[in-house]
Amino acid sequence: MTTTTTFAPLLARFFPQRLRQQRQASPHTLRSYRDTCRHVLLFAQQRLHQPPSRLHVEQIDAPLIGAFLDALEHQRGVSVRSRTLRLTALHAFFRYAAVALPTHAAQLQRVLAIPTTRFPRTWVSLLSRPEVDAVLAAPDRRTWSGRRDSVCMLTAVQTGLR
């Protein structure tokens, strides 16, 4: 039995088999993955000068995916988070492809080895003294629930809880 190396049938099976039936992905995930695949196919078409229907799995390799991700970030100006989201979609597809095409495992593994890009995380800012005073003064201490809320907030402020 010969395994087809045409990219289109593999991609066509990925959405109904893997995402819908096995993973039961949400419509938002399906749209995101579909858009990622469409962008990769357009990028491959420009880069390889072949229509998407004639692409082979061997042509969609780690250097092409890396160039695609770099083009997203630098030419299209997408954020690092969006780039990581696109890479997550590609990793999902290539994990599926590795099972479907074990003869191409080495090539597919190189794509799966592409790491996500780190991005700076925003630190939670501290409340100023007037903000803390306003939070502590908010509960009505004449009621039982107000006294409870006041104690909880005071404990959070004094211990540095978030």
GIPE-V266714 format. One record per residue. RES is the residue in one small letter. OMEGA is omega in degrees with one decimal (none if undefined). Layout:
BEGIN
RES:OMEGA + RES:OMEGA
END
This chain:
BEGIN
m:179.4 + t:179.1 + t:178.4 + t:179.1 + t:177.1 + t:-173.9 + f:-172.7 + a:-179.6 + p:178.3 + l:178.3 + l:179.8 + a:177.3 + r:-175.7 + f:-175.7 + f:-179.0 + p:-176.3 + q:-171.6 + r:-173.0 + l:-175.7 + r:-173.9 + q:-174.1 + q:-175.4 + r:-176.4 + q:-177.0 + a:179.7 + s:176.6 + p:178.5 + h:177.9 + t:178.5 + l:178.7 + r:-179.7 + s:-179.9 + y:178.0 + r:179.4 + d:177.9 + t:-179.9 + c:178.6 + r:179.2 + h:177.9 + v:-179.9 + l:177.5 + l:178.1 + f:178.9 + a:178.7 + q:178.0 + q:-175.4 + r:-174.1 + l:179.0 + h:176.2 + q:175.8 + p:-178.4 + p:-179.3 + s:-178.3 + r:-179.8 + l:176.6 + h:-178.9 + v:-179.9 + e:-178.4 + q:-179.9 + i:-174.6 + d:-176.4 + a:177.8 + p:179.0 + l:179.1 + i:176.8 + g:177.5 + a:177.4 + f:-179.5 + l:177.2 + d:178.5 + a:176.8 + l:-173.9 + e:-172.5 + h:-177.8 + q:-178.4 + r:175.7 + g:177.9 + v:-178.7 + s:178.0 + v:178.2 + r:178.3 + s:176.9 + r:179.5 + t:177.0 + l:177.7 + r:179.1 + l:177.1 + t:177.9 + a:179.5 + l:177.0 + h:178.7 + a:179.3 + f:-176.8 + f:171.6 + r:176.2 + y:-178.9 + a:-179.9 + a:177.2 + v:-177.8 + a:-177.5 + l:-178.9 + p:178.1 + t:-179.5 + h:-172.7 + a:-177.5 + a:179.9 + q:-179.1 + l:178.7 + q:177.4 + r:175.7 + v:179.5 + l:-179.7 + a:178.4 + i:-176.2 + p:173.8 + t:-180.0 + t:176.9 + r:176.2 + f:-177.5 + p:177.2 + r:179.8 + t:178.3 + w:176.1 + v:-178.3 + s:179.0 + l:175.8 + l:174.7 + s:-178.5 + r:177.2 + p:178.0 + e:177.6 + v:179.2 + d:179.9 + a:178.9 + v:-178.5 + l:-179.4 + a:-174.4 + a:-177.4 + p:176.8 + d:-174.2 + r:177.9 + r:-179.4 + t:179.0 + w:-178.4 + s:176.5 + g:176.7 + r:177.7 + r:-179.7 + d:179.3 + s:179.0 + v:179.1 + c:-179.8 + m:177.6 + l:176.9 + t:179.3 + a:-179.6 + v:-175.9 + q:-177.5 + t:179.1 + g:176.7 + l:175.4 + r:none
END
